[in-house]
Amino acid sequence: MTHLWPYCGTLDADQKVLTLDSEGPCFTDENASAKYQDIIEIIDDDHHTMTSQLLTPDGQWVRFMTGHYRRVAAK
């Protein structure tokens, strides 16, 4: 993709949830742009998640991806 995704983010008071806002190409209209969020959450020392969502024209955030990152013990 040739689009640059600059982020502007906020960290919650507990410093466990980082919300990153960006704007990028719309999924359904190649001539339009849309607002997106990536939300990174620290569940515990061994488990983090990253959720991506899109702001629809009616003002609703729609989640389209969630990734789980887990630390495993070394063998």
Secondary structure, DSSP 8 states (H G I E B T S, - for coil): -------EEEE-TTS-EEEEEEEEE-SS-TT-EEEEEEEEEEEETTEEEEEEEEE-TTS-EEEEEEEEEE-----
